[in-house]
């Protein structure tokens, strides 16, 4: 609840030129042994002499040859296909983990009559297909999927071995996950939109992770009956400490900071059904999603790579749409620096502390230094004798950095938690979500947090909530399933926004939508509107992530386009299109 699970993105094999394919025909058996079958043996080489004598065998090094890659892949696949698990595991660089996974493939997943077909080689990677039969208590169903393996040199002797990853067994397996066939732990759910229409991935491709999450949480409560299926049982991070792919900052819980690695207090991801052997009877579950806005959101992210967006109702917290270009649910579970959209929270803080006022003169120099770092504005612009409203509308970084020396290390964290309901790991939206992180930081990172960098981490759901709070003055926790369904308690903020901060913040956002960096995207959507743009630098990226958050009437939306550049040009048109569609 309120904690996100990062997910490893295992690359699938690419196609390329290769020699003839090798088809291995046979059947895996439950026992660890098997009948005689010719295999390519690629092991040996021996260990170097312990006494350091001159006849010790040198460790092989250098790039792998095409023959080494093909032969190693063939040996591994042949042993796996035969069911000689120990032999197959010995062909990898982690025999213990491989033995456990390959044994589970037969005993837990109940997969038999396996045929593994080696595909094309691309460098050190070899694609292969898996065909078999899932058999459970008299019910059989065919299974077919594609996977890939990579060959590396073993540390000990340099011999070629398979680089063991769970994804070798199935491309959607991650560390600690298991393949299991049996009666589903949770019955299926027929999720409905707010108008009673069924939500499916065929109609709304972005909702895969959301529908999995709804089944995981509400399957037993919605009145359905479980079927029999092959599924991935996801690892529980609380038990095994596994990590994943998304970059994160600190969790901000209780106002304490931590490293990006240790603070990812992840929630167990939803198990995933791979194959239904017998159908269960689904129970019905109504959500807050709007069919028209969800369809519009799907269309927007389909047209833009690495885009994610959320639409919600500020007055209630109802989530009306959520969509992503990729498989990972960045909209709810992403953990990314929000850039200048965070200036909404920072502005409320400065106004509350009397350090800024919309119509008063406020510094916006080209540069401002704090904690040993030198900060600058985009293209090193400056605003001489301008107001705070002008600085906000043009997204002046130094207008905020210049005030860092007047704040204590926990000021921004308290504002985010107490007024905006962020970073306390207590949101209960109905599916797994990340609630934002605004950790206590000091020196330069504290100043960077004021402009949405440093350790601050958000996703579109968080920023849609932020602009909603700015619009109404009161935090309403977003939700996808009404709390009345299961009696859960929604998160609240400890205090409302001050009336001074609310009125000035609304004016700042309105002015930015009318005449600032958001004006082009928000053209024609006024007068009851407001917006903020953002661009967040990310190490290793050529282009920053583009952010945009806005409201129109009783609709609020936020989006991010990773590596999209300026938010006004990338995420802005997506958000504006959805606000227009919902009007």
C-alpha positions in Angstrom: 0.0 0.0 0.0 1.6 3.1 -1.2 4.9 1.4 -2.0 6.0 0.6 -5.4 7.8 -2.4 -6.7 10.4 -1.8 -9.3 10.5 -4.3 -12.2 13.5 -5.6 -14.0 13.3 -5.1 -17.8 14.9 -8.2 -19.3 15.7 -7.6 -22.9 14.5 -10.2 -25.3 16.7 -11.5 -28.0 17.0 -9.5 -31.2 17.1 -11.1 -34.6 20.2 -11.2 -36.8 22.2 -13.4 -39.2 23.1 -16.8 -38.0 23.8 -20.4 -39.0 21.1 -23.1 -39.4 18.7 -23.5 -36.5 19.0 -26.6 -34.4 15.8 -28.3 -33.3 16.0 -30.4 -30.1 13.1 -32.9 -29.9 12.3 -34.9 -26.8 10.5 -34.6 -23.6 11.3 -33.3 -20.1 10.6 -35.7 -17.3 9.9 -35.0 -13.7 12.9 -37.0 -12.5 16.3 -35.3 -12.6 17.6 -38.1 -14.8 16.7 -39.3 -18.3 17.5 -41.7 -21.0 20.6 -41.6 -23.2 20.7 -38.6 -25.6 23.6 -37.1 -27.5 24.6 -33.7 -26.3 27.4 -31.3 -27.1 29.9 -31.3 -24.2 31.5 -28.0 -23.7 32.8 -28.3 -20.2 36.3 -29.0 -18.9 39.5 -27.3 -19.1 40.3 -28.2 -15.5 41.5 -25.9 -12.7 44.8 -24.3 -12.6 47.4 -26.1 -10.5 47.3 -25.0 -6.9 51.1 -24.9 -6.6 51.4 -22.3 -9.3 53.5 -24.6 -11.5 54.2 -23.6 -15.1 51.9 -26.3 -16.4 48.8 -24.7 -14.8 46.1 -24.2 -17.4 45.6 -20.5 -18.4 42.1 -19.0 -17.9 40.5 -18.4 -21.3 39.7 -14.8 -22.2 38.7 -12.7 -25.1 35.5 -12.5 -27.1 33.5 -15.7 -27.5 33.5 -17.3 -30.9 30.2 -18.0 -32.8 30.9 -21.7 -32.3 31.4 -21.4 -28.6 28.1 -19.6 -28.3 26.1 -22.0 -30.4 27.7 -25.1 -28.8 27.1 -23.9 -25.2 23.5 -22.9 -26.0 22.9 -26.3 -27.6 24.4 -28.2 -24.6 22.2 -26.3 -22.1 19.0 -26.6 -24.1 19.6 -30.3 -24.8 20.1 -31.1 -21.1 17.1 -29.0 -20.1 14.9 -30.7 -22.8 15.9 -34.2 -21.6 15.1 -33.3 -18.0 18.7 -33.8 -16.8 18.5 -30.7 -14.6 21.8 -31.1 -12.9 23.6 -31.3 -16.3 21.7 -28.3 -17.6 22.4 -26.3 -14.4 26.1 -27.1 -14.6 26.2 -25.4 -18.0 25.4 -22.0 -16.3 27.3 -19.6 -14.1 24.9 -20.2 -11.2 24.2 -23.9 -11.0 22.2 -23.7 -7.7 19.8 -21.1 -8.9 19.4 -22.7 -12.3 18.8 -26.2 -10.7 16.0 -24.7 -8.5 14.3 -23.0 -11.4 14.6 -25.8 -13.9 13.3 -28.3 -11.3 10.4 -26.0 -10.6 9.6 -25.8 -14.3 8.7 -29.5 -14.3 7.5 -30.2 -10.7 5.8 -26.9 -9.8 4.7 -25.6 -13.3 3.8 -29.2 -14.4 5.2 -28.7 -17.9 6.0 -31.8 -19.9 6.7 -33.0 -23.4 9.1 -30.0 -23.9 10.6 -29.1 -27.2 13.3 -26.4 -27.3 14.2 -24.9 -30.6 17.4 -22.9 -30.9 16.9 -19.8 -32.9 19.1 -17.0 -34.3 22.3 -16.0 -32.6 23.0 -12.2 -32.2 26.5 -11.8 -30.8 26.6 -13.7 -27.5 22.8 -14.0 -27.2 20.8 -16.9 -28.6 17.0 -16.9 -29.0 15.0 -20.1 -28.6 11.4 -21.2 -28.5 9.7 -23.3 -25.9 6.9 -25.7 -26.7 5.3 -28.0 -24.2 2.2 -29.2 -22.4 0.9 -28.0 -19.1 -0.7 -30.9 -17.4 -2.6 -30.7 -14.1 -5.0 -33.3 -12.6 -6.2 -34.7 -16.0 -6.3 -31.3 -17.8 -3.8 -30.6 -20.5 -3.1 -27.5 -22.5 -0.4 -26.6 -25.0 2.1 -23.9 -24.1 4.3 -21.9 -26.5 6.6 -18.9 -25.9 9.9 -17.4 -26.9 12.9 -16.8 -24.7 16.6 -16.1 -24.9 19.9 -16.8 -23.2 23.3 -15.2 -23.2 26.6 -17.0 -23.1 29.5 -15.6 -21.1 32.9 -16.8 -19.9 33.1 -18.4 -16.5 35.1 -16.4 -14.0 36.9 -19.5 -12.8 38.3 -20.9 -16.0 37.0 -18.7 -18.9 35.0 -21.6 -20.4 31.7 -20.5 -22.1 28.6 -20.9 -19.9 25.1 -19.6 -19.9 24.6 -16.4 -18.0 21.9 -17.5 -15.6 18.9 -15.3 -15.2 15.3 -16.3 -14.3 14.2 -14.9 -17.6 15.9 -17.8 -19.4 13.1 -20.0 -18.1 10.5 -17.5 -19.1 11.0 -13.9 -20.2 8.6 -12.5 -17.6 10.3 -14.1 -14.6 12.4 -11.9 -12.3 14.6 -12.6 -9.3 12.6 -14.7 -6.8 9.6 -15.3 -9.0 8.3 -18.8 -9.5 6.2 -20.6 -12.2 3.4 -22.6 -10.6 0.4 -24.5 -12.0 -2.6 -25.1 -9.8 -5.8 -23.7 -8.6 -5.5 -19.9 -8.8 -4.9 -18.3 -5.4 -7.4 -15.6 -6.3 -10.5 -15.8 -8.4 -10.7 -13.8 -11.6 -12.3 -10.3 -11.5 -14.5 -8.7 -14.1 -13.4 -5.1 -13.7 -15.9 -2.5 -14.7 -15.6 1.2 -15.6 -17.7 3.8 -13.8 -20.5 3.3 -16.4 -20.6 -0.5 -16.0 -18.6 -1.5 -19.1 -16.0 -4.2 -18.9 -12.4 -3.2 -18.7 -10.1 -5.4 -20.9 -6.6 -5.2 -22.2 -8.0 -5.7 -25.7 -9.9 -2.5 -25.4 -7.4 -0.7 -23.0 -3.9 -2.1 -23.5 -2.4 0.1 -20.7 -4.5 -1.5 -18.0 -2.7 -4.9 -17.9 -0.9 -4.2 -14.6 -3.9 -2.4 -13.1 -6.3 -5.4 -13.9 -3.7 -7.8 -12.4 -3.6 -5.6 -9.3 -7.3 -5.5 -9.0 -7.6 -9.3 -9.2 -4.8 -9.7 -6.6 -6.5 -7.4 -4.1 -10.2 -8.0 -4.8 -10.5 -11.5 -6.3 -11.7 -13.1 -3.1 -13.9 -10.2 -2.2 -15.7 -9.8 -5.5 -17.5 -13.2 -5.2 -15.7 -15.1 -8.0 -14.5 -18.7 -8.1 -10.9 -19.6 -8.9 -9.9 -21.6 -12.0 -6.7 -23.7 -12.8 -3.9 -21.8 -14.4 -0.2 -21.5 -15.0 1.0 -18.3 -13.4 4.0 -16.4 -12.1 4.1 -16.1 -8.4 5.9 -12.8 -7.8 8.6 -12.5 -5.2 7.7 -10.6 -2.0 10.4 -7.8 -1.6 9.7 -7.6 2.1 10.9 -11.1 2.5 13.7 -11.4 -0.1 14.9 -7.9 -0.6 14.9 -8.1 -4.4 15.3 -4.9 -6.3 14.2 -3.8 -9.7 14.8 -1.3 -12.5 13.3 2.1 -11.8 15.5 4.7 -10.4 14.3 6.0 -7.1 15.0 8.4 -4.3 14.2 8.1 -0.7 10.9 7.2 0.7 10.4 10.2 2.9 8.6 8.1 5.5 8.6 9.9 8.9 10.7 12.6 7.2 13.8 10.5 7.1 16.1 10.0 4.1 17.9 7.1 2.8 19.8 5.9 -0.3 18.1 5.2 -3.6 18.7 1.5 -3.1 17.7 1.0 0.5 14.7 3.2 0.5 12.8 1.3 -2.2 10.4 -0.3 0.3 8.5 -2.2 -2.5 5.1 -3.7 -2.5 4.7 -7.2 -3.8 3.7 -7.0 -7.5 0.6 -8.8 -8.7 1.0 -12.4 -9.7 0.6 -12.9 -13.5 -1.5 -15.5 -15.3 0.3 -17.0 -18.3 -2.2 -19.8 -19.3 -5.7 -20.8 -18.2 -6.3 -24.5 -18.1 -9.8 -24.1 -16.8 -11.8 -20.9 -16.4 -12.8 -19.6 -13.1 -16.0 -17.6 -12.5 -15.2 -13.9 -12.2 -16.7 -11.6 -9.6 -17.6 -8.0 -10.6 -15.7 -5.0 -9.4 -16.6 -1.4 -10.3 -13.8 1.2 -10.7 -13.8 5.0 -11.1 -12.3 4.9 -14.6 -14.1 6.9 -17.3 -14.4 4.8 -20.5 -14.2 7.9 -22.8 -11.2 9.4 -20.9 -9.4 6.0 -20.7 -9.8 5.5 -24.4 -8.5 9.0 -25.0 -5.5 8.4 -22.7 -4.7 5.2 -24.5 -4.7 7.0 -27.8 -2.4 9.7 -26.5 0.3 7.4 -25.1 0.2 5.1 -28.1 1.3 8.0 -30.2 4.2 8.9 -27.9 7.1 6.7 -26.8 7.8 6.4 -23.0 4.7 8.5 -22.1 2.5 8.1 -19.0 -0.5 10.1 -17.9 -3.2 10.2 -15.2 -6.5 12.1 -15.1 -8.4 12.6 -11.8 -11.2 14.6 -10.2 -9.8 17.1 -7.7 -13.0 17.4 -5.7 -13.2 13.7 -4.9 -9.9 12.0 -5.7 -11.5 9.7 -8.2 -9.0 8.4 -10.8 -10.6 8.7 -14.3 -7.9 7.5 -16.5 -4.3 6.1 -16.4 -2.2 5.0 -19.4 1.4 4.2 -20.2 3.3 3.6 -23.5 5.3 0.7 -21.9 4.4 -2.3 -19.9 5.6 -0.9 -16.6 2.9 1.1 -14.8 4.9 4.4 -14.5 1.6 6.3 -14.1 1.0 4.8 -10.6 4.3 3.1 -9.7 7.0 5.2 -11.4 9.6 6.9 -9.3 11.1 9.8 -11.2 12.4 13.3 -10.4 9.5 15.6 -11.3 11.6 18.7 -12.2 9.9 22.0 -12.0 6.4 20.7 -11.5 7.6 20.3 -7.9 7.8 24.1 -7.7 4.0 23.9 -6.9 4.9 22.4 -3.5 7.9 24.6 -3.1 5.9 27.7 -3.8 3.3 26.8 -1.2 6.1 26.5 1.3 7.8 29.8 0.4 4.4 31.6 0.5 3.5 30.0 3.9 6.9 31.2 5.3 6.6 34.7 3.9 9.6 34.2 1.6 7.6 34.8 -1.6 4.4 36.5 -2.7 2.9 36.4 -6.2 3.0 40.2 -6.9 6.1 41.1 -4.9 9.6 41.5 -6.5 11.6 38.3 -6.2 15.2 37.5 -7.3 15.7 35.5 -10.5 19.5 35.8 -11.3 21.3 33.8 -13.9 23.0 31.7 -11.2 22.6 30.9 -7.6 24.9 28.8 -5.4 24.1 26.7 -2.3 25.9 23.9 -0.6 28.8 24.0 -3.0 26.7 23.6 -6.1 26.1 26.3 -8.7 22.6 26.3 -10.1 21.4 28.1 -13.2 18.3 28.7 -15.3 17.5 27.2 -18.6 19.7 29.0 -21.2 21.0 31.1 -18.2 18.1 33.6 -18.4 17.4 36.2 -15.7 14.5 38.3 -14.7 15.5 41.7 -13.4 13.1 43.3 -10.9 10.5 40.8 -11.7 7.7 39.4 -9.5 7.6 35.9 -8.0 4.6 35.3 -10.4 6.9 36.1 -13.4 9.6 33.7 -12.0 7.1 30.9 -11.5 5.5 31.3 -14.9 8.9 31.2 -16.6 10.1 28.4 -14.3 13.0 30.3 -12.8 15.2 27.8 -10.8 17.3 30.5 -9.0 14.1 32.1 -7.6 13.8 29.0 -5.4 17.5 28.1 -4.9 18.1 31.7 -3.6 15.7 30.9 -0.7 17.3 27.7 0.4 19.4 29.4 3.0 16.3 30.6 4.8 14.8 27.1 5.1 15.7 24.2 7.4 16.5 20.8 6.0 13.0 19.3 6.7 10.9 22.3 5.5 10.0 20.9 2.1 9.4 17.4 3.5 7.0 18.7 6.1 5.1 20.8 3.5 4.8 17.8 1.2 3.6 15.5 3.9 1.4 17.7 6.0 -0.3 19.7 3.1 0.0 17.5 0.0 -0.2 14.1 1.6 3.0 12.9 -0.1 5.8 10.5 0.9 4.2 8.8 3.9 3.6 5.4 2.2 -0.1 5.3 3.2 -2.1 5.8 0.0 -4.7 3.0 -0.6 -5.8 3.6 -4.2 -7.0 0.0 -4.8 -3.9 -1.3 -6.6 -0.1 -1.0 -5.9 1.1 2.6 -6.1 4.1 4.8 -5.1 3.1 7.8 -3.1 6.0 10.0 -3.8 9.2 10.7 -1.9 10.4 14.0 -0.5 13.2 13.1 1.9 14.9 15.3 4.4 18.2 16.4 2.7 20.9 18.9 3.5 23.2 21.3 1.7 23.0 21.2 -2.2 20.6 18.3 -2.4 18.1 20.1 -0.2 18.2 23.1 -2.6 17.9 20.8 -5.6 14.8 19.3 -4.1 13.1 22.7 -4.3 13.2 22.4 -8.1 12.2 18.8 -8.2 15.7 17.2 -8.4 17.8 15.9 -5.5 16.1 13.0 -3.9 12.5 14.0 -4.8 10.7 11.3 -6.7 7.2 11.4 -8.2 4.9 9.8 -10.8 2.0 11.2 -12.8 -0.5 10.1 -10.1 1.4 12.0 -7.5 1.6 15.2 -9.6 -2.1 15.0 -10.6 -2.8 14.9 -6.9 -0.4 17.9 -6.3 -2.1 20.1 -8.8 -5.5 19.0 -7.5 -4.5 20.0 -3.9 -3.3 23.4 -5.3 -6.7 23.8 -6.9 -8.9 22.9 -4.0 -6.6 23.6 -1.0 -7.3 20.2 0.5 -5.6 16.9 -0.2 -8.0 14.2 -1.5 -6.2 10.9 -1.8 -6.6 9.5 -5.3 -8.5 6.2 -5.6 -9.4 3.7 -8.3 -11.8 1.6 -6.2 -14.2 3.3 -3.8 -13.2 2.7 -0.2 -16.8 1.5 0.5 -16.0 -1.7 -1.4 -13.6 -3.1 1.2 -13.9 -0.6 4.1 -10.3 0.6 3.7 -9.3 4.1 5.0 -8.0 6.7 2.6 -4.9 8.7 3.5 -5.4 12.3 4.7 -3.1 15.3 5.2 -2.6 16.7 8.7 -3.6 20.2 7.7 -5.2 22.1 4.8 -3.3 24.6 2.7 -3.5 28.1 4.1 -5.9 30.4 2.3 -3.1 32.7 1.5 -1.1 30.0 -0.2 -4.1 28.5 -2.0 -5.2 31.8 -3.5 -1.7 32.8 -4.6 -0.8 29.3 -5.9 -4.0 29.3 -8.0 -3.0 32.6 -9.4 0.5 31.4 -10.2 -0.8 28.4 -12.0 -3.4 30.4 -13.9 -0.9 32.9 -15.0 1.5 30.1 -16.1 -1.3 28.5 -18.2 -2.2 31.9 -19.7 1.1 33.6 -20.3 3.9 31.3 -19.1 5.7 28.1 -20.2 2.3 26.2 -20.3 0.5 28.8 -22.5 0.9 27.1 -25.8 -0.4 23.7 -24.6 -3.2 25.2 -22.6 -4.4 27.6 -25.3 -8.2 27.7 -25.4 -8.8 25.8 -22.2 -9.3 28.8 -19.8 -10.4 30.6 -17.8 -10.8 28.1 -15.0 -7.5 26.5 -15.4 -3.9 26.3 -14.2 -0.7 24.5 -15.2 3.0 23.9 -14.5 5.7 22.6 -16.8 8.8 20.7 -15.8 12.0 19.2 -17.2 14.0 16.8 -15.0 17.6 15.9 -15.7 18.5 12.3 -15.4 22.1 10.9 -15.4 22.9 9.1 -18.6 20.1 10.6 -20.6 20.7 13.0 -23.5 17.3 14.6 -23.1 15.5 15.4 -19.8 12.2 13.9 -18.8 9.4 16.2 -19.8 6.6 16.8 -17.2 3.3 18.7 -17.3 0.5 19.0 -14.8 -2.7 21.0 -15.0 -6.3 21.4 -14.1 -9.4 22.6 -15.9 -12.6 22.9 -14.0 -13.0 19.7 -11.9 -10.5 17.7 -13.9 -6.7 17.5 -13.2 -4.1 15.6 -15.1 -0.4 15.0 -15.1 2.0 13.3 -17.5 5.6 12.6 -18.1 7.5 11.7 -21.3 10.8 10.1 -20.4 13.6 11.6 -22.5 11.0 13.9 -24.0 12.8 17.2 -23.4 10.8 20.3 -22.3 7.5 19.3 -20.7 5.6 22.1 -22.5 6.4 20.3 -25.8 6.3 16.7 -24.8 3.8 16.0 -22.0 1.9 19.3 -22.3 -0.1 18.4 -25.5 -1.0 15.0 -23.9 -2.4 16.5 -20.7 -4.1 19.3 -22.5 -5.8 16.9 -25.0 -7.3 14.9 -22.1 -8.5 18.0 -20.2 -10.2 19.1 -23.4 -11.7 15.6 -24.0 -13.1 15.6 -20.5 -14.7 19.0 -20.7 
